[in-house]
Amino acid sequence: HNHLGKVVGFTGRVLPTTSPEFIEGPGGNPSTSSGFAAAKYVNSPETPIFNKSRLLYGFSKTKNFIREAKAVFLVEGQMDMLMSWQAGIKNVVATSGTALTPDHLRTLKRFTDQIILSFDNDEAGFSAGERAIDLADTNDFQVKVAMLGDFKDPAEAAAADGERLKKSVIEAKPAMEFYF
């Protein structure tokens, strides 16, 4: 959905299977049986109305919660957003397969000047987080980082212990403290 709640594209996620016959047997996954790996996410192609550099996943549903909380919990992926929502964090949005952009920040600035970041707990996530911190700081946001401990991402943290994820958002550290 765009920021007004109108459908502008579609997305899906290929979920893992535990059934060996699905992978190996007749009629199995055509992309794995043909030698090609299935994409983890499948999105509509970029169009003038579906531009991932401008859209924030979930924003049409969460913008009033962001305004009320005076903060946004910004995550990297759609499952991170959905699982955080299910854990009770209602002021959450996600970038969708793209880095945080000035367009994203302009949209958020109308509702809050505080961003709580949580990207994947790996090298790529740390790099994306550092770029996001710098960009948000340059655009006059107060930036904090939610620490996930040993969890890979907010979705994994929410699935394991939603209350702990909520606590990490509430106790997010200022960006400079995160750096040091």
Steps between C-alpha positions, in 0.01 A plus 500: 500500500609855447487753786130559434417128523451437126641180352800577279675164476525148632762313694543146616752288682606146423479316830734210580359150492590202713359246259784327310262376230411861422864576425606172338190318381289526187302819483744665739609860494562575133766756570712264713446198276604705196823608670384855575448614858167659581508865602436559871268793420299552184381857437313687234742667260592863562248739341422870540254408780697210653838643585669331796729799553193708588265251666518382859346159558215516749496879525133542404404283800754632751527873436256595776688278748824670393346842566369389842830341605700794363744238368527245222654154526668460159588148390656354189245255366133426470506197730685709760217755483221240516653303786571820697136605449383160624724538806316824583731762351252706300722795402708288259576531128744327266708588203433237235818361357661839472709726717346788690461798268437874538147439363432256785625756751287781355193280546592413859591859592134601474423264791808485721858611541612185686607181324580175675696280261541126492662337202622143457765385744763432230766697313257618230251606767766691695606683183140584412443615858802729496389658171147542639632662819709746300216585260243540778740710708568724200123549467462612864358181648579378849631149430505203734590136443309203641747233606383146417771301676548164329191524280553529124228759442183644659285221350707233673501700825121545485442129434721398792396764755275787398522662842879505480480666157265766639743559786792540256302766311412685820863481621655585161839665526585837345691452174828638638486260794436217253810601301720505811 
